[in-house]
């Protein structure tokens, strides 16, 4: 069995009880047992986002992108506009979805690894009254930047807009309060900070928004938010056959967070691990892409010392049991790698990894 440690932002290392839950005996998704587990998982998703009883959650079989596509293909009536704030690969993924569904767009691109200009955002909101929704990414994983969701949420409240947030790489790793931050709808997936597997995505949204959605305005068959919402409300099921085996790990992983480690405890662990990694790589002569107050609790974007080929370094680390990501776009060519501490990564794992990191760096410098 491989003992590779996944210091990558998904898939992630999972707890033993999450892995064992894959062996749950077979059940039918149209059975009371599934319905009971489905409802319990929905409630735990709401707690993950600090939601109150004005919110509701649905579960979508697919990656995090499937949840984002469910939202963006479903919440617009003809003529309604979306204002997109983007500053990285996953903001561009939202752009791709918006463009594919021909949703009228006010596009606000900012340079990668640059905090969006809130003054420019407010100006755009004031100048575009047809904007219904502001869309953005909470944790832009391609740079590890945390975007100013609370501030944008306050602007949406001021101008009467709905805020849609891609929380795929943030839920379970950052403190997200949908009520306090005026988030109308958000998305995530099990296979990142929550510590489950890819393929179990979910949407958390205000009921007053969900109640306005009609079947006709949804532009996708499988990813219809109307179908997911009303099927869940009426039957505690999904509209189509879901990946039943992945529901169990999602439920167990959420239980591990909420009833064992606690959400605050998990976030604090992630912060401790990120600090160990960041202090360690800087001590080895590496440079960070972001100031630490801008970076997520779970991903560190690291420029290797001059002369070290990033992909060759990643390959050497993988041979020694550690998996990283190469930097997206031009960052990889500039010697950037991404070191994540999502899932079952603990402080000693980070220290052990840094020891190997140093060995490989020294070898490649020769």
C-alpha positions in Angstrom: 0.0 0.0 0.0 1.3 3.5 -0.9 2.2 5.6 2.1 2.4 8.8 0.1 1.4 11.9 2.0 -0.9 14.2 0.0 0.3 17.7 0.6 -2.0 18.7 -2.3 -5.2 20.8 -2.3 -7.4 17.8 -3.1 -7.8 14.9 -3.1 -6.7 14.9 0.6 -5.6 12.5 3.3 -8.7 11.1 5.0 -9.3 9.8 8.5 -9.5 6.0 9.0 -13.2 6.1 9.8 -13.9 8.0 6.7 -12.1 5.4 4.6 -13.8 2.6 6.4 -17.2 4.1 5.7 -16.7 3.3 2.0 -17.3 -0.3 3.0 -20.8 0.4 4.3 -23.2 -2.3 3.2 -25.2 -1.5 0.0 -28.4 0.5 0.3 -30.9 1.9 -2.1 -31.1 5.6 -2.5 -34.9 5.3 -2.4 -34.9 3.8 1.1 -35.6 5.3 4.5 -32.1 4.5 5.6 -30.6 6.7 2.8 -33.2 9.4 3.5 -32.3 9.5 7.2 -28.5 9.8 6.4 -29.3 12.4 3.7 -31.2 14.7 6.1 -28.5 14.3 8.7 -25.8 15.3 6.2 -27.8 18.3 5.1 -28.0 19.6 8.7 -24.3 19.1 9.1 -23.6 21.1 5.9 -25.6 24.0 7.4 -23.5 23.9 10.5 -20.3 23.9 8.5 -21.4 27.3 7.1 -22.7 28.6 10.4 -26.1 28.9 8.7 -29.4 29.5 10.6 -32.8 28.0 9.8 -33.3 30.4 6.9 -30.9 28.3 4.9 -31.2 24.9 3.2 -28.6 22.6 1.7 -28.6 20.1 -1.2 -26.0 17.5 -2.2 -24.9 17.1 -5.8 -23.0 14.1 -7.1 -19.9 15.6 -8.8 -16.9 17.7 -8.2 -16.9 21.2 -6.8 -17.4 22.5 -10.3 -20.6 20.6 -10.5 -22.0 22.5 -7.5 -20.9 25.8 -9.1 -22.5 24.9 -12.4 -25.7 23.9 -10.5 -25.9 27.3 -9.0 -24.9 29.5 -12.0 -27.1 27.6 -14.5 -30.2 27.8 -12.2 -30.5 31.2 -10.4 -31.0 33.6 -13.3 -34.1 34.7 -15.1 -33.7 36.1 -18.6 -32.0 39.5 -18.7 -30.6 39.3 -15.1 -26.9 40.1 -14.9 -24.1 38.7 -12.8 -21.1 40.7 -11.7 -18.1 38.4 -11.5 -15.0 39.2 -9.3 -12.1 37.1 -10.3 -8.3 36.9 -9.7 -7.2 33.4 -10.5 -7.9 30.1 -12.2 -11.1 29.3 -10.3 -12.6 32.7 -10.9 -11.9 31.9 -14.5 -13.7 28.6 -14.1 -16.8 30.6 -13.0 -16.3 32.8 -16.0 -16.3 29.7 -18.2 -19.6 28.5 -16.7 -21.2 32.0 -17.0 -20.2 32.3 -20.6 -21.3 28.8 -21.5 -24.8 29.6 -20.2 -24.9 33.0 -21.9 -25.6 34.8 -18.7 -25.3 38.6 -19.1 -22.0 39.5 -17.5 -20.3 42.4 -15.8 -16.7 41.1 -15.7 -14.3 42.4 -13.1 -10.9 40.7 -13.6 -8.0 41.5 -11.3 -4.4 40.3 -11.6 -3.7 37.0 -10.0 -2.6 37.1 -6.4 -4.1 40.7 -6.2 -6.8 41.6 -3.7 -9.9 42.9 -5.6 -10.4 46.6 -5.4 -13.5 47.1 -3.3 -13.9 50.7 -4.6 -14.1 49.5 -8.1 -16.6 46.8 -7.1 -18.8 49.3 -5.5 -18.6 51.6 -8.5 -19.6 48.7 -10.8 -22.6 47.9 -8.5 -23.8 51.5 -8.6 -23.5 51.6 -12.4 -25.1 48.3 -13.3 -28.6 48.1 -11.8 -29.5 44.9 -13.7 -27.0 43.0 -11.7 -28.8 40.4 -9.7 -25.9 38.4 -8.3 -22.3 39.0 -7.4 -20.2 35.9 -7.8 -16.7 35.3 -6.5 -14.3 32.7 -5.0 -13.6 32.6 -1.3 -10.3 30.8 -1.4 -8.6 31.2 -4.8 -6.7 28.0 -4.7 -4.5 28.8 -7.7 -2.7 31.5 -5.6 -3.9 30.5 -2.0 -5.4 34.0 -1.6 -8.4 34.6 0.6 -10.7 37.1 -1.1 -12.7 39.8 0.8 -16.0 38.0 1.0 -17.2 39.8 4.2 -16.6 43.2 2.6 -18.3 42.2 -0.7 -21.1 40.8 1.3 -21.6 44.2 3.0 -21.6 45.9 -0.5 -24.2 43.4 -1.7 -26.4 44.2 1.3 -26.0 47.9 0.6 -27.0 47.6 -3.1 -29.6 44.8 -2.7 -27.6 42.1 -4.6 -27.3 38.4 -4.0 -23.8 37.1 -3.2 -22.8 33.7 -4.6 -19.5 32.3 -3.3 -17.4 29.4 -4.5 -16.3 28.0 -1.1 -14.9 24.8 -2.7 -11.5 25.1 -1.1 -12.6 27.1 1.9 -15.4 25.2 3.7 -14.0 23.4 6.7 -10.7 25.4 6.5 -11.8 29.0 6.9 -14.4 30.5 9.1 -17.4 31.0 6.8 -20.5 32.6 8.3 -23.2 32.9 5.6 -25.5 34.9 7.8 -23.0 37.4 9.0 -21.3 37.7 5.6 -24.7 38.1 3.7 -23.9 35.1 1.5 -27.1 34.1 -0.4 -25.7 30.9 -1.9 -22.4 29.0 -1.7 -20.8 25.7 -2.7 -18.2 23.2 -1.6 -17.2 19.6 -1.9 -16.1 16.8 0.5 -12.7 16.1 -1.0 -10.9 19.2 0.3 -10.8 20.8 3.8 -13.7 18.7 5.0 -11.6 15.6 4.6 -13.9 13.3 2.6 -13.6 12.2 -1.0 -14.0 14.0 -4.4 -17.4 13.6 -5.9 -19.7 14.7 -3.1 -20.5 18.4 -3.7 -23.1 20.5 -2.0 -24.9 23.8 -2.1 -26.0 25.9 0.9 -28.5 28.7 0.1 -31.1 30.9 1.6 -34.6 29.4 1.3 -36.1 32.6 0.1 -33.8 32.4 -2.9 -34.4 28.7 -3.5 -38.2 29.3 -3.3 -38.0 31.7 -6.3 -36.3 29.3 -8.7 -38.5 27.8 -11.3 -38.0 24.6 -13.3 -37.9 26.6 -16.6 -35.1 29.0 -15.6 -32.7 26.1 -14.8 -30.6 25.5 -18.0 -29.2 22.1 -17.0 -31.1 18.8 -16.6 -28.9 16.9 -14.2 -27.6 20.0 -12.4 -31.0 21.7 -11.9 -31.1 23.4 -8.6 -34.9 23.4 -8.8 -34.9 19.6 -9.0 -32.4 19.1 -6.3 -34.2 21.5 -3.9 -37.7 20.2 -4.4 -36.8 16.6 -4.5 -34.9 17.0 -1.2 -37.8 18.9 0.3 -40.5 16.5 -0.8 -38.7 13.1 -0.5 -35.3 13.6 1.3 -33.7 12.2 -1.8 -31.9 13.3 -4.9 -33.6 13.8 -8.3 -31.3 11.2 -10.0 -29.3 8.3 -8.7 -26.5 9.7 -6.6 -23.1 8.3 -5.8 -24.5 6.7 -2.7 -21.2 5.2 -1.5 -19.7 8.8 -1.2 -22.5 10.1 1.0 -21.3 8.0 3.9 -17.8 9.4 3.9 -19.1 12.9 3.6 -21.4 12.4 6.6 -18.6 10.8 8.7 -16.1 13.5 7.8 -18.6 16.2 8.7 -19.3 14.4 12.0 -15.5 14.3 12.7 -15.4 18.0 12.3 -18.5 19.1 14.1 -18.7 16.6 17.0 -15.0 15.5 17.5 -12.4 18.0 16.5 -14.9 21.0 16.3 -14.9 23.4 13.4 -12.9 26.0 15.4 -10.4 23.2 16.4 -9.9 22.1 12.8 -9.3 25.7 11.6 -6.8 26.2 14.4 -5.0 23.0 13.4 -4.8 24.1 9.8 -3.4 27.5 10.9 -0.7 25.8 13.0 0.3 23.5 10.2 0.4 26.4 7.7 2.6 28.4 10.0 5.0 25.4 10.4 5.2 25.0 6.6 5.6 28.7 5.9 8.3 29.3 8.6 10.0 26.1 7.4 10.2 26.9 3.7 11.3 30.5 4.3 14.1 29.2 6.5 15.2 27.0 3.6 15.5 30.0 1.3 12.1 29.9 -0.4 9.9 32.9 -1.0 6.1 33.0 -0.5 3.8 34.4 -3.2 1.5 36.1 -0.7 1.9 37.9 2.6 0.7 35.5 5.3 -2.3 37.6 6.3 -3.7 37.2 2.7 -3.2 33.5 2.5 -5.5 30.6 3.2 -5.1 28.4 6.3 -4.6 25.3 4.0 -2.4 26.2 1.0 1.0 27.8 0.7 2.3 29.0 -2.6 6.1 28.7 -2.6 8.8 29.9 -5.0 11.7 27.5 -4.9 15.3 29.0 -4.8 16.6 30.1 -8.2 17.9 27.3 -10.4 15.6 24.6 -9.0 13.2 23.2 -11.5 9.7 23.0 -9.9 8.5 19.9 -11.7 11.8 18.1 -11.1 11.5 19.0 -7.4 7.9 17.7 -7.2 9.0 14.5 -8.9 11.8 14.0 -6.4 9.5 14.7 -3.4 7.0 12.2 -4.8 9.6 9.5 -4.9 10.1 10.2 -1.2 6.4 10.0 -0.4 5.2 13.5 -0.6 2.8 14.9 -3.2 2.7 18.7 -4.1 1.1 20.7 -6.9 3.0 22.7 -9.5 2.0 26.3 -9.7 -0.8 27.2 -12.1 -0.1 29.1 -15.3 3.2 31.0 -15.5 3.8 30.4 -11.8 5.0 26.9 -12.4 7.5 28.2 -15.0 8.7 30.7 -12.3 9.5 27.9 -9.9 6.4 28.0 -7.8 4.9 25.0 -6.1 1.8 24.6 -3.8 2.0 22.9 -0.5 -1.3 22.1 1.1 -2.2 21.0 4.6 -5.8 19.9 4.1 -7.4 16.8 5.6 -5.4 14.5 7.8 -2.2 16.5 8.0 -0.9 17.3 11.4 2.0 19.3 12.9 4.4 16.4 13.0 3.6 15.5 9.4 4.6 19.0 8.4 7.9 18.8 10.3 8.7 15.5 8.7 7.9 16.8 5.3 10.2 19.8 5.8 13.1 17.5 6.7 12.7 15.7 3.3 12.1 19.1 1.6 15.5 20.2 2.8 17.2 17.0 1.7 15.8 17.3 -1.8 16.6 21.0 -2.1 20.2 20.4 -1.1 20.5 17.5 -3.6 19.2 19.6 -6.5 21.4 22.6 -5.6 24.5 20.5 -6.3 
